[in-house]
Amino acid sequence: MAERVLVTGGLGYLGSILCEHLLAADYHVTALDNLLYGSGQQGLYHLCANSDFHFIRGDVRDPEVMKQALKNADVVIHLAAIVGAAACDRDPQMASSVNLEAVRLLDHLRSPKQLVVFPNTNSGYGITSAETLCTEDSPQKPISLYGRTKVEAEKILLEQHDTIALRLATVFGMSPRMRLDLLVNHFVYAACKESYLVIFEKDFKRNFVHIRDVAGCMIHCLANREHMSGRPYNVGLDTANLSKADLALKIKKHVPNLYIHFAAIGQDPDKRNYIVSSERLRAAGFEARRSLDDGIRELIKGYAMEGRGFFRNAS
């Protein structure tokens, strides 16, 4: 019998891609979401004809909602979160309640037989020299409320063996519930729509991963839980440990008219600076394969489908 997977935050940027992949892999899928982004979250309408897909409108902080949602789940992929440093700083109380207290609730309510796959962020590595690869054994020194809540939530869940934590690199790629605050997505959008980029602290480095590789990794975790449970794994492209300057210049190869200004004065509000190794995940049988160039081409194609935006006289 096919396993039943509960995806919290199922209509979000990652969830809307993951649900599609899970159904294609013959899982029964229930997406739980509070529709925080309202009518903009319509990315799963095309799945409604699939009898293996179900939707629950509810909040992961509500014990009754979670009890009902967990009752029939074999696996929980807990995506529900206030994601990103800026979003968490805008409403710190909500960020703490969703990113941390809801995880405490999940951990309290789940049965020992329910596997939890938990996406953390590799921003937990904070500021490093960006010369030494961060592994899962490197100290986590989160510099934002977002990073701190996610790191603490990971610790709570990993106290039980039936957890796989995935420390995600900066994700890129198109999704029905698109995010433009992610670095690659933002840079390509600016290149396509504005034709210029102003970049502070150009030498700060990040690691990147395609959204569909993240979905594929999560399905790999479900199939290989026996030897993966109880540990964290970095999820990124080892070929994509790049500075912001390197990323901008790569995008310029696809958008030749892009003007790039490296600002000598000013600070990036996101201070992360690190490079990451995903060797542990590769040893567990999964490797991200979609390149940054693939993603940039995909994003350019996707942004070409966007009509004239609010407050614009031209597209």
C-alpha positions as a Python dict, from the first residue, in 0.01 Angstrom:
ca = {
    (1, 'M'): (0, 0, 0),
    (2, 'A'): (129, 346, -90),
    (3, 'E'): (259, 554, 198),
    (4, 'R'): (66, 859, 312),
    (5, 'V'): (270, 1179, 327),
    (6, 'L'): (161, 1495, 508),
    (7, 'V'): (327, 1806, 363),
    (8, 'T'): (285, 2107, 590),
    (9, 'G'): (318, 2435, 406),
    (10, 'G'): (215, 2232, 103),
    (11, 'L'): (111, 2527, -111),
    (12, 'G'): (433, 2720, -63),
    (13, 'Y'): (731, 2772, -293),
    (14, 'L'): (883, 2430, -226),
    (15, 'G'): (564, 2249, -123),
    (16, 'S'): (385, 2309, -451),
    (17, 'I'): (672, 2142, -640),
    (18, 'L'): (718, 1865, -384),
    (19, 'C'): (351, 1757, -387),
    (20, 'E'): (369, 1713, -764),
    (21, 'H'): (684, 1500, -733),
    (22, 'L'): (542, 1287, -451),
    (23, 'L'): (227, 1206, -649),
    (24, 'A'): (438, 1114, -951),
    (25, 'A'): (628, 874, -723),
    (26, 'D'): (296, 708, -620),
    (27, 'Y'): (262, 848, -269),
    (28, 'H'): (-71, 958, -121),
    (29, 'V'): (-30, 1328, -42),
    (30, 'T'): (-210, 1560, 197),
    (31, 'A'): (-109, 1927, 180),
    (32, 'L'): (-173, 2132, 493),
    (33, 'D'): (-157, 2511, 454),
    (34, 'N'): (-310, 2817, 622),
    (35, 'L'): (-316, 3011, 290),
    (36, 'L'): (-115, 3295, 442),
    (37, 'Y'): (-59, 3434, 92),
    (38, 'G'): (-426, 3414, 4),
    (39, 'S'): (-543, 3405, -355),
    (40, 'G'): (-184, 3401, -478),
    (41, 'Q'): (-152, 3044, -354),
    (42, 'Q'): (-335, 2861, -631),
    (43, 'G'): (-45, 2649, -745),
    (44, 'L'): (-201, 2309, -674),
    (45, 'Y'): (-533, 2344, -856),
    (46, 'H'): (-403, 2111, -1125),
    (47, 'L'): (-360, 1833, -866),
    (48, 'C'): (-722, 1837, -749),
    (49, 'A'): (-830, 1579, -1008),
    (50, 'N'): (-585, 1331, -858),
    (51, 'S'): (-764, 1105, -607),
    (52, 'D'): (-437, 1058, -416),
    (53, 'F'): (-416, 1431, -337),
    (54, 'H'): (-596, 1594, -45),
    (55, 'F'): (-589, 1941, 110),
    (56, 'I'): (-642, 2064, 466),
    (57, 'R'): (-676, 2432, 537),
    (58, 'G'): (-531, 2490, 882),
    (59, 'D'): (-250, 2623, 1098),
    (60, 'V'): (40, 2407, 1216),
    (61, 'R'): (21, 2584, 1553),
    (62, 'D'): (-331, 2451, 1616),
    (63, 'P'): (-318, 2125, 1819),
    (64, 'E'): (-657, 2001, 1693),
    (65, 'V'): (-564, 2062, 1331),
    (66, 'M'): (-234, 1881, 1376),
    (67, 'K'): (-389, 1585, 1561),
    (68, 'Q'): (-629, 1526, 1273),
    (69, 'A'): (-365, 1578, 1006),
    (70, 'L'): (-116, 1343, 1171),
    (71, 'K'): (-372, 1069, 1236),
    (72, 'N'): (-341, 911, 893),
    (73, 'A'): (16, 1011, 803),
    (74, 'D'): (307, 771, 768),
    (75, 'V'): (553, 1052, 696),
    (76, 'V'): (557, 1425, 769),
    (77, 'I'): (755, 1666, 553),
    (78, 'H'): (744, 1981, 761),
    (79, 'L'): (783, 2277, 525),
    (80, 'A'): (555, 2520, 710),
    (81, 'A'): (767, 2816, 821),
    (82, 'I'): (821, 3188, 802),
    (83, 'V'): (1110, 3170, 560),
    (84, 'G'): (1395, 3418, 525),
    (85, 'A'): (1565, 3670, 750),
    (86, 'A'): (1360, 3967, 630),
    (87, 'A'): (1023, 3791, 673),
    (88, 'C'): (1115, 3680, 1026),
    (89, 'D'): (1239, 4026, 1126),
    (90, 'R'): (911, 4176, 1004),
    (91, 'D'): (713, 3972, 1258),
    (92, 'P'): (945, 3808, 1513),
    (93, 'Q'): (662, 3674, 1728),
    (94, 'M'): (500, 3492, 1437),
    (95, 'A'): (839, 3365, 1321),
    (96, 'S'): (915, 3214, 1661),
    (97, 'S'): (569, 3059, 1696),
    (98, 'V'): (563, 2906, 1347),
    (99, 'N'): (929, 2810, 1309),
    (100, 'L'): (989, 2684, 1662),
    (101, 'E'): (677, 2640, 1875),
    (102, 'A'): (492, 2457, 1596),
    (103, 'V'): (786, 2217, 1573),
    (104, 'R'): (764, 2152, 1946),
    (105, 'L'): (395, 2073, 1894),
    (106, 'L'): (467, 1841, 1601),
    (107, 'D'): (735, 1662, 1801),
    (108, 'H'): (494, 1619, 2091),
    (109, 'L'): (207, 1486, 1878),
    (110, 'R'): (384, 1259, 1633),
    (111, 'S'): (409, 889, 1694),
    (112, 'P'): (750, 717, 1714),
    (113, 'K'): (667, 543, 1387),
    (114, 'Q'): (619, 866, 1190),
    (115, 'L'): (925, 980, 1000),
    (116, 'V'): (976, 1357, 991),
    (117, 'V'): (1176, 1516, 710),
    (118, 'F'): (1271, 1866, 820),
    (119, 'P'): (1421, 2132, 593),
    (120, 'N'): (1667, 2350, 780),
    (121, 'T'): (1876, 2621, 617),
    (122, 'N'): (2249, 2610, 571),
    (123, 'S'): (2247, 2979, 667),
    (124, 'G'): (2292, 2832, 1016),
    (125, 'Y'): (2663, 2821, 936),
    (126, 'G'): (2658, 3202, 951),
    (127, 'I'): (2973, 3398, 873),
    (128, 'T'): (3288, 3199, 797),
    (129, 'S'): (3607, 3265, 609),
    (130, 'A'): (3442, 3104, 304),
    (131, 'E'): (3769, 2921, 250),
    (132, 'T'): (3691, 2599, 436),
    (133, 'L'): (3397, 2379, 338),
    (134, 'C'): (3124, 2358, 600),
    (135, 'T'): (3019, 2001, 676),
    (136, 'E'): (2739, 1877, 898),
    (137, 'D'): (2994, 1865, 1183),
    (138, 'S'): (3083, 2235, 1147),
    (139, 'P'): (2952, 2458, 1427),
    (140, 'Q'): (2624, 2632, 1354),
    (141, 'K'): (2638, 3004, 1428),
    (142, 'P'): (2316, 3152, 1289),
    (143, 'I'): (2317, 3531, 1262),
    (144, 'S'): (1946, 3592, 1209),
    (145, 'L'): (1624, 3512, 1391),
    (146, 'Y'): (1532, 3292, 1096),
    (147, 'G'): (1853, 3091, 1129),
    (148, 'R'): (1825, 3063, 1507),
    (149, 'T'): (1468, 2931, 1502),
    (150, 'K'): (1545, 2675, 1233),
    (151, 'V'): (1863, 2552, 1403),
    (152, 'E'): (1684, 2513, 1736),
    (153, 'A'): (1392, 2331, 1568),
    (154, 'E'): (1635, 2089, 1403),
    (155, 'K'): (1791, 2008, 1741),
    (156, 'I'): (1449, 1931, 1890),
    (157, 'L'): (1352, 1694, 1610),
    (158, 'L'): (1687, 1515, 1591),
    (159, 'E'): (1655, 1413, 1955),
    (160, 'Q'): (1427, 1143, 1815),
    (161, 'H'): (1579, 898, 1569),
    (162, 'D'): (1296, 913, 1314),
    (163, 'T'): (1403, 1249, 1172),
    (164, 'I'): (1604, 1344, 865),
    (165, 'A'): (1718, 1706, 864),
    (166, 'L'): (1811, 1869, 533),
    (167, 'R'): (2021, 2184, 551),
    (168, 'L'): (1922, 2346, 226),
    (169, 'A'): (2141, 2572, 20),
    (170, 'T'): (1982, 2883, -132),
    (171, 'V'): (1709, 2738, -352),
    (172, 'F'): (1640, 2858, -707),
    (173, 'G'): (1398, 2776, -987),
    (174, 'M'): (1039, 2839, -1095),
    (175, 'S'): (743, 2740, -880),
    (176, 'P'): (366, 2801, -889),
    (177, 'R'): (408, 3000, -565),
    (178, 'M'): (709, 3197, -680),
    (179, 'R'): (959, 3365, -447),
    (180, 'L'): (1165, 3658, -569),
    (181, 'D'): (1355, 3713, -243),
    (182, 'L'): (1586, 3416, -310),
    (183, 'L'): (1921, 3529, -447),
    (184, 'V'): (1930, 3358, -789),
    (185, 'N'): (1560, 3419, -851),
    (186, 'H'): (1599, 3785, -755),
    (187, 'F'): (1915, 3846, -959),
    (188, 'V'): (1765, 3689, -1273),
    (189, 'Y'): (1439, 3881, -1225),
    (190, 'A'): (1628, 4210, -1196),
    (191, 'A'): (1833, 4120, -1504),
    (192, 'C'): (1521, 4045, -1708),
    (193, 'K'): (1299, 4329, -1584),
    (194, 'E'): (1536, 4610, -1488),
    (195, 'S'): (1857, 4524, -1677),
    (196, 'Y'): (2079, 4626, -1384),
    (197, 'L'): (2202, 4497, -1049),
    (198, 'V'): (2361, 4681, -758),
    (199, 'I'): (2554, 4438, -540),
    (200, 'F'): (2697, 4500, -195),
    (201, 'E'): (2975, 4282, -50),
    (202, 'K'): (3025, 4108, -381),
    (203, 'D'): (3273, 3851, -250),
    (204, 'F'): (3037, 3696, 6),
    (205, 'K'): (2978, 3334, -94),
    (206, 'R'): (2674, 3109, -91),
    (207, 'N'): (2580, 2759, -198),
    (208, 'F'): (2283, 2695, -429),
    (209, 'V'): (2043, 2414, -522),
    (210, 'H'): (1754, 2375, -768),
    (211, 'I'): (1404, 2341, -622),
    (212, 'R'): (1337, 2017, -810),
    (213, 'D'): (1659, 1865, -678),
    (214, 'V'): (1535, 1945, -327),
    (215, 'A'): (1207, 1766, -403),
    (216, 'G'): (1400, 1471, -545),
    (217, 'C'): (1620, 1461, -237),
    (218, 'M'): (1318, 1444, -9),
    (219, 'I'): (1176, 1149, -201),
    (220, 'H'): (1518, 982, -181),
    (221, 'C'): (1504, 1028, 198),
    (222, 'L'): (1170, 847, 216),
    (223, 'A'): (1306, 553, 21),
    (224, 'N'): (1629, 537, 224),
    (225, 'R'): (1516, 627, 574),
    (226, 'E'): (1663, 319, 737),
    (227, 'H'): (2021, 435, 691),
    (228, 'M'): (1958, 812, 675),
    (229, 'S'): (1742, 870, 985),
    (230, 'G'): (1881, 1055, 1284),
    (231, 'R'): (2126, 1278, 1095),
    (232, 'P'): (2143, 1615, 918),
    (233, 'Y'): (2250, 1644, 554),
    (234, 'N'): (2370, 1946, 357),
    (235, 'V'): (2175, 1974, 31),
    (236, 'G'): (2346, 2180, -236),
    (237, 'L'): (2547, 2178, -555),
    (238, 'D'): (2916, 2136, -476),
    (239, 'T'): (2982, 2304, -813),
    (240, 'A'): (2780, 2607, -700),
    (241, 'N'): (2978, 2752, -410),
    (242, 'L'): (2988, 3098, -564),
    (243, 'S'): (3031, 3458, -463),
    (244, 'K'): (2754, 3703, -545),
    (245, 'A'): (2984, 3857, -805),
    (246, 'D'): (3040, 3518, -969),
    (247, 'L'): (2664, 3460, -978),
    (248, 'A'): (2593, 3799, -1136),
    (249, 'L'): (2858, 3746, -1404),
    (250, 'K'): (2715, 3401, -1480),
    (251, 'I'): (2370, 3556, -1527),
    (252, 'K'): (2519, 3822, -1757),
    (253, 'K'): (2628, 3546, -1996),
    (254, 'H'): (2257, 3470, -2043),
    (255, 'V'): (2139, 3834, -2031),
    (256, 'P'): (2418, 4025, -2211),
    (257, 'N'): (2261, 4371, -2165),
    (258, 'L'): (2271, 4337, -1784),
    (259, 'Y'): (2459, 4621, -1616),
    (260, 'I'): (2626, 4519, -1288),
    (261, 'H'): (2746, 4772, -1032),
    (262, 'F'): (2960, 4642, -746),
    (263, 'A'): (2904, 4897, -473),
    (264, 'A'): (3208, 4982, -260),
    (265, 'I'): (2994, 5152, 5),
    (266, 'G'): (2702, 4983, 176),
    (267, 'Q'): (2621, 4656, 342),
    (268, 'D'): (2416, 4358, 242),
    (269, 'P'): (2150, 4306, 511),
    (270, 'D'): (2209, 3929, 480),
    (271, 'K'): (2559, 3870, 615),
    (272, 'R'): (2591, 3501, 528),
    (273, 'N'): (2930, 3399, 389),
    (274, 'Y'): (3019, 3031, 361),
    (275, 'I'): (3084, 2739, 127),
    (276, 'V'): (2933, 2398, 187),
    (277, 'S'): (3006, 2031, 120),
    (278, 'S'): (2725, 1788, 38),
    (279, 'E'): (2951, 1483, 53),
    (280, 'R'): (2746, 1312, 328),
    (281, 'L'): (2434, 1326, 111),
    (282, 'R'): (2625, 1198, -191),
    (283, 'A'): (2749, 904, 18),
    (284, 'A'): (2383, 837, 108),
    (285, 'G'): (2305, 799, -261),
    (286, 'F'): (2174, 1139, -374),
    (287, 'E'): (2340, 1422, -562),
    (288, 'A'): (2189, 1746, -690),
    (289, 'R'): (2239, 1768, -1067),
    (290, 'R'): (2049, 2068, -1206),
    (291, 'S'): (2305, 2339, -1273),
    (292, 'L'): (2283, 2711, -1214),
    (293, 'D'): (2288, 2762, -1591),
    (294, 'D'): (1988, 2530, -1623),
    (295, 'G'): (1808, 2730, -1356),
    (296, 'I'): (1892, 3067, -1508),
    (297, 'R'): (1753, 2957, -1844),
    (298, 'E'): (1440, 2826, -1672),
    (299, 'L'): (1389, 3151, -1481),
    (300, 'I'): (1435, 3365, -1793),
    (301, 'K'): (1169, 3156, -1966),
    (302, 'G'): (935, 3181, -1668),
    (303, 'Y'): (971, 3555, -1622),
    (304, 'A'): (892, 3605, -1991),
    (305, 'M'): (542, 3470, -1909),
    (306, 'E'): (478, 3739, -1650),
    (307, 'G'): (241, 4009, -1761),
    (308, 'R'): (248, 4374, -1670),
    (309, 'G'): (286, 4402, -1296),
    (310, 'F'): (106, 4625, -1047),
    (311, 'F'): (207, 4991, -1068),
    (312, 'R'): (386, 4941, -1402),
    (313, 'N'): (303, 5102, -1734),
    (314, 'A'): (526, 4854, -1913),
    (315, 'S'): (609, 4489, -1856),
}
